[in-house]
Amino acid sequence: MAQNQPPKNNTREYYVLGLKILGDFGITIAVPVVVFAMIGQYLDRHHPLGNWPWYTIIGFLLAAALTARIIYKKAKHYGKIYENIDKENIDKKD
C-alpha cells in the first residue's frame, strides 16, 4: 500500500505548521486582551475610581503578562515540533 501513495511534500509540513502557529498565537493574544478589557470596563462602570479607567488598564496589563507567558511556552513547544520535522526530513534524505 505504501507504494501506491504519492510522495510526501516536505514543504507542505512547514506551511501547515506555520499556519497552525499563526492561528494559535492569534487566538492566544486576542482572547485574554478582550476578556480582561471587558472585565475592566465593567468594573470601571460599577466601581469608579475617579476619571481614569484603572481597572481596564490593570486588566490589559494582566492580559499582556498572561499572554507573554503562554506565548513563550507555546513557542518552545512549536520549536520542538519544527526540530522534529527537520530531523525527519534529514533522515529521509540520507
C-alpha positions as CSV (number, residue, x, y, z in Angstrom):
1,M,0.0,0.0,0.0
2,A,2.8,2.4,0.8
3,Q,4.0,2.2,-2.9
4,N,0.6,3.5,-4.1
5,Q,0.7,6.7,-2.1
6,P,2.1,9.8,-3.6
7,P,5.4,11.1,-2.2
8,K,5.0,13.4,0.8
9,N,5.8,17.1,0.1
10,N,8.2,18.3,2.9
11,T,7.4,21.9,2.2
12,R,3.8,21.4,3.0
13,E,4.6,20.3,6.5
14,Y,6.3,23.7,7.2
15,Y,3.4,25.7,5.7
16,V,0.9,23.7,7.8
17,L,2.9,24.2,10.9
18,G,3.3,28.0,10.2
19,L,-0.5,28.4,9.7
20,K,-1.2,26.4,12.9
21,I,1.2,28.7,14.8
22,L,-0.3,31.8,13.3
23,G,-3.8,30.8,14.3
24,D,-2.8,29.6,17.7
25,F,-0.8,32.7,18.6
26,G,-3.5,35.0,17.2
27,I,-6.2,33.4,19.5
28,T,-3.7,33.4,22.4
29,I,-3.1,37.1,22.0
30,A,-6.7,38.2,21.3
31,V,-8.7,36.3,23.8
32,P,-7.0,37.4,27.1
33,V,-6.9,41.1,25.9
34,V,-10.6,41.1,25.0
35,V,-11.7,39.3,28.2
36,F,-9.6,41.3,30.6
37,A,-10.6,44.6,28.9
38,M,-14.3,43.8,29.1
39,I,-14.0,42.9,32.8
40,G,-12.0,46.1,33.4
41,Q,-14.6,48.2,31.7
42,Y,-17.4,46.6,33.6
43,L,-15.6,47.2,36.9
44,D,-14.8,50.8,35.9
45,R,-18.5,51.4,35.3
46,H,-19.7,49.9,38.5
47,H,-16.8,50.8,40.8
48,P,-15.4,54.1,39.6
49,L,-12.0,55.3,40.9
50,G,-12.1,58.8,39.6
51,N,-11.9,59.8,36.0
52,W,-9.3,57.2,35.0
53,P,-10.1,53.7,33.8
54,W,-7.8,51.9,36.3
55,Y,-9.5,48.5,36.1
56,T,-9.2,48.5,32.3
57,I,-5.5,49.4,32.5
58,I,-4.8,46.8,35.1
59,G,-6.8,44.2,33.1
60,F,-4.8,45.0,30.0
61,L,-1.5,44.6,31.9
62,L,-2.6,41.3,33.3
63,A,-3.6,40.1,29.9
64,A,-0.2,41.2,28.5
65,A,1.7,39.3,31.2
66,L,-0.5,36.2,30.8
67,T,-0.2,36.3,27.0
68,A,3.6,36.6,27.2
69,R,3.9,33.6,29.4
70,I,1.6,31.5,27.3
71,I,3.3,32.5,24.0
72,Y,6.7,31.7,25.5
73,K,5.5,28.2,26.4
74,K,3.9,27.6,23.0
75,A,6.9,28.9,21.1
76,K,9.1,26.3,22.9
77,H,6.6,23.6,22.0
78,Y,6.4,24.6,18.4
79,G,10.2,24.8,18.3
80,K,10.4,21.2,19.2
81,I,7.8,20.2,16.6
82,Y,9.8,22.2,14.0
83,E,13.0,20.4,15.0
84,N,11.3,17.0,14.7
85,I,10.1,17.9,11.1
86,D,13.7,18.9,10.3
87,K,15.1,15.6,11.7
88,E,12.5,13.6,9.7
89,N,13.5,15.4,6.5
90,I,17.2,14.9,7.1
91,D,16.7,11.2,7.8
92,K,14.7,10.8,4.6
93,K,17.5,12.4,2.6
94,D,20.1,10.0,3.9
